[in-house]
Amino acid sequence: MERKLKIGIIGTGNIAGHHVKYYKGFDDVEVTAGADIVPGKARQFFERMGLPNAHSYENVEEMLRNEQLDGVSVCTYHRAHAPCSIAALEAGVHVLCEKPMSFTLQEAVDMVKASRKSGKFLTIGYQPRYDYLRQRVDEIISSGQLGKIYYIESGGGRRRGIPSKDRDSYINSEKAGYGVIGDNGCYSVDECLHAVKYPRPLTVSAAASSHFGKRKQHCHYPDIFDVEDFATALVRLEGDITFVVKTAWAMHSDTMGNTMWLGTEGGIKIISGFSHANLPSSVMYFTDVNGQHTDSFILPNVNQLAHEKIGPADIWTAKMRNFCDAVRKGGPAPIPGEEVLYNQAILDGMYRSAKLNREVEIVIPDL
Ligand SMILES: NC(=O)c1ccc[n+]([C@@H]2O[C@H](COP(=O)([O-])OP(=O)(O)OC[C@H]3O[C@@H](n4cnc5c(N)ncnc54)[C@H](O)[C@@H]3O)[C@@H](O)[C@H]2O)c1
């Protein structure tokens, strides 16, 4: 067998445990080191994860200097994604950075530049991209079957879901930058725009609020909550496409609505809060056949599923395995930072527009 890949973990909090669980399941991979700025946290993490021989650090640069790593998982809170990813890339290490890519657009640009300069790849951890039905939706949309797509809308949202139970990393701007825009909004934007190959965003007009995070019954640390828990935006995309984004950590509703793509020849709707008891699938396709309105459900193809190496529910295995395979081959990135740059441009635009209370232009700096 080829030598095992040596992987490091940056930020040994909650999601790092998930990364390590999958790395441990791969015969050709070993997690050899980890760093966390909280003293003793990396050491305790490795003991808990059954990896007492992994080297632990309290400083990322020191870890990168001392260890011969092939790749790292960047699992810090949002505002540390850019500095930690850039440090790893500059040290000559491939990077799997958790979502969202960064807080600001400029940080994302700097990450991509660091990747290009070092020749090491940067991939972003959007595991829903490996979801079986989502991949089928992407295929239908990119086949051109819907005609010209002119309107896209994101759905979803949580009724009660401010992530604050045992940590403040998502609800305090010093660590997170933004709130639900970065945490859930990034997924919504990726789901909607990856399917249409990420057209260039031009302008954003957003509004945001924080009515729930300041209340004890909805948030564990209301006193330090200073980010948004609801946001909505109208984004103009190149090619005359209107994109409406809605996202909420808490609300008095079950959902903010369905996700949909409207085209001149057909439309697709992903039903939010889908229940298997009532419908054959969560994905509906609308078109006209012979002048008749025709509605259908897009179903998982059972025969195809049986032949897939990675099952539809196993999106995490796909995410972690694809990263390791790319590290072994030296690239390309499974979900390249370059592509997610447009995602980040929209999140950055939403944040700025909501703060300024007006529409903002999106200018993507040259790389
Ligand atoms: N893909 C997914 O499904 C998924 C799920 C949950 C979280 N996430 C993302 O993972 C990231 C981490 O989330 P979490 O829930 O694990 O947060 P967490 O607060 O539990 O862990 C973050 C850790 O990073 C450490 N850290 C911060 N700055 C650091 C630095 N400069 N160097 C080293 N360590 C540093 C913190 O001390 C903390 O231990 C977030 O960006 C989040 O959006 C992704």
The ligand as an SDF file (V2000), in Angstrom:
LIG
                    3D

 44 48  0  0  0  0  0  0  0  0999 V2000
  -20.1920   21.1310    7.0310 N   0  0  0  0  0  0  0  0  0  0  0  0
  -20.9850   21.0310    8.0730 C   0  0  0  0  0  0  0  0  0  0  0  0
  -21.9540   20.2800    8.0980 O   0  0  0  0  0  0  0  0  0  0  0  0
  -20.6780   21.8520    9.3000 C   0  0  0  0  0  0  0  0  0  0  0  0
  -21.3660   21.5610   10.4770 C   0  0  0  0  0  0  0  0  0  0  0  0
  -21.0430   22.2930   11.6180 C   0  0  0  0  0  0  0  0  0  0  0  0
  -20.0920   23.3140   11.5380 C   0  0  0  0  0  0  0  0  0  0  0  0
  -19.4830   23.5980   10.3570 N   0  0  0  0  0  0  0  0  0  0  0  0
  -18.5060   24.7090   10.2660 C   0  0  0  0  0  0  0  0  0  0  0  0
  -17.3420   24.3070   10.9790 O   0  0  0  0  0  0  0  0  0  0  0  0
  -16.7660   25.4400   11.6180 C   0  0  0  0  0  0  0  0  0  0  0  0
  -16.5320   25.1030   13.0850 C   0  0  0  0  0  0  0  0  0  0  0  0
  -17.7710   24.8700   13.7110 O   0  0  0  0  0  0  0  0  0  0  0  0
  -17.8310   24.1550   15.1410 P   0  0  0  0  0  0  0  0  0  0  0  0
  -19.2680   23.9250   15.4170 O   0  0  0  0  0  0  0  0  0  0  0  0
  -16.9100   23.0120   15.1630 O   0  0  0  0  0  0  0  0  0  0  0  0
  -17.2840   25.3270   16.0940 O   0  0  0  0  0  0  0  0  0  0  0  0
  -16.5350   25.1540   17.4900 P   0  0  0  0  0  0  0  0  0  0  0  0
  -16.6290   26.4580   18.1520 O   0  0  0  0  0  0  0  0  0  0  0  0
  -17.0380   23.9580   18.1890 O   0  0  0  0  0  0  0  0  0  0  0  0
  -15.0100   24.8680   17.0870 O   0  0  0  0  0  0  0  0  0  0  0  0
  -14.1580   25.8300   16.5280 C   0  0  0  0  0  0  0  0  0  0  0  0
  -12.7840   25.6320   17.1550 C   0  0  0  0  0  0  0  0  0  0  0  0
  -11.8260   26.4270   16.4280 O   0  0  0  0  0  0  0  0  0  0  0  0
  -10.8720   26.8890   17.3710 C   0  0  0  0  0  0  0  0  0  0  0  0
  -10.1260   28.0020   16.7820 N   0  0  0  0  0  0  0  0  0  0  0  0
  -10.5550   29.2580   16.4960 C   0  0  0  0  0  0  0  0  0  0  0  0
   -9.5910   29.9900   15.9610 N   0  0  0  0  0  0  0  0  0  0  0  0
   -8.5030   29.1940   15.8560 C   0  0  0  0  0  0  0  0  0  0  0  0
   -7.1870   29.3670   15.3570 C   0  0  0  0  0  0  0  0  0  0  0  0
   -6.7700   30.5430   14.8620 N   0  0  0  0  0  0  0  0  0  0  0  0
   -6.3240   28.3330   15.4290 N   0  0  0  0  0  0  0  0  0  0  0  0
   -6.7160   27.1410   15.9540 C   0  0  0  0  0  0  0  0  0  0  0  0
   -7.9550   26.9100   16.4570 N   0  0  0  0  0  0  0  0  0  0  0  0
   -8.8440   27.9200   16.3920 C   0  0  0  0  0  0  0  0  0  0  0  0
  -11.7160   27.2630   18.5740 C   0  0  0  0  0  0  0  0  0  0  0  0
  -10.9640   27.4170   19.7480 O   0  0  0  0  0  0  0  0  0  0  0  0
  -12.6990   26.0960   18.6150 C   0  0  0  0  0  0  0  0  0  0  0  0
  -12.2100   25.0320   19.4110 O   0  0  0  0  0  0  0  0  0  0  0  0
  -17.7290   26.6080   11.4030 C   0  0  0  0  0  0  0  0  0  0  0  0
  -17.2190   27.4640   10.4300 O   0  0  0  0  0  0  0  0  0  0  0  0
  -19.0010   25.9540   10.9350 C   0  0  0  0  0  0  0  0  0  0  0  0
  -19.7430   26.7510   10.0360 O   0  0  0  0  0  0  0  0  0  0  0  0
  -19.7340   22.8670    9.2560 C   0  0  0  0  0  0  0  0  0  0  0  0
  1  2  1  0
  2  3  2  0
  2  4  1  0
  4  5  1  0
  4 44  2  0
  5  6  2  0
  6  7  1  0
  7  8  2  0
  8  9  1  0
  8 44  1  0
  9 10  1  0
  9 42  1  0
 10 11  1  0
 11 12  1  0
 11 40  1  0
 12 13  1  0
 13 14  1  0
 14 15  2  0
 14 16  1  0
 14 17  1  0
 17 18  1  0
 18 19  2  0
 18 20  1  0
 18 21  1  0
 21 22  1  0
 22 23  1  0
 23 24  1  0
 23 38  1  0
 24 25  1  0
 25 26  1  0
 25 36  1  0
 26 27  1  0
 26 35  1  0
 27 28  2  0
 28 29  1  0
 29 30  1  0
 29 35  2  0
 30 31  1  0
 30 32  2  0
 32 33  1  0
 33 34  2  0
 34 35  1  0
 36 37  1  0
 36 38  1  0
 38 39  1  0
 40 41  1  0
 40 42  1  0
 42 43  1  0
M  CHG  2   8   1  16  -1
M  END
$$$$
